[in-house]
Amino acid sequence: MTNQPIVPSPQATAQFWKEATVGLNIDALAFYVGNTTLGTMIPPTFTFGLNKAESDIITRQVLAGHKTAIATMVNDSEDPTNNDQSAENTNLLINESLIGRLSIMCSWQGYPLGVIRTDSLRVARLNDIDEDFAHATADCEPDVSGQVLPQWRQYQQAMRYQRATELPLEAMSRFLEDDRWILETFTLLYPKPRE
């Protein structure tokens, strides 16, 4: 088993995108907006998660329609051993041109599985994240009062500390000091969510 996701083959991605454009009825849009490159340009591919087990869980949640948001530690999107991590670099990660972008979600093994659209991106501190966002991540079950946020914050902190232990000692403290998270909401467009 590999530590990195397998990159999908261009042929598999092209075939999946061809099927998705039919399912999304993208060619019918030309009637309303004129001919565009939307149907011919294949969106970028990506894989959720840091390992196969995590990827499998997240992918199942997305395909079932339960997960419509994800939180990523800012310093997990950057090089934690680099001392020059400025707010400007973080702003590049949440460029507004990414809103509305289509992406092809793949399995860890490199199989294209779904098309998602990025609906929103923002950066927030862990304590500034609200109940609605925590619920949309589907990372935790609600408690008896229906709340998700307290358990979600504990879960994220535990994941953060686990990730920090994988870093060189000199990068660990800098990693743990940074409490910024990239918050993304998205919609599964194809296939339609299934239970």
Secondary structure as UniProt FT lines:
FT   HELIX           10..23
FT   TURN            24..25
FT   HELIX           26..29
FT   HELIX           30..33
FT   TURN            38..40
FT   STRAND          45..46
FT   HELIX           52..63
FT   TURN            64..65
FT   STRAND          69..73
FT   HELIX           74..77
FT   TURN            80..81
FT   HELIX           87..93
FT   HELIX           96..98
FT   TURN            99..100
FT   STRAND          102..106
FT   TURN            108..109
FT   STRAND          112..125
FT   HELIX           126..128
FT   HELIX           131..137
FT   TURN            144..145
FT   HELIX           149..164
FT   TURN            165..166
FT   HELIX           169..177
FT   STRAND          180..190
//
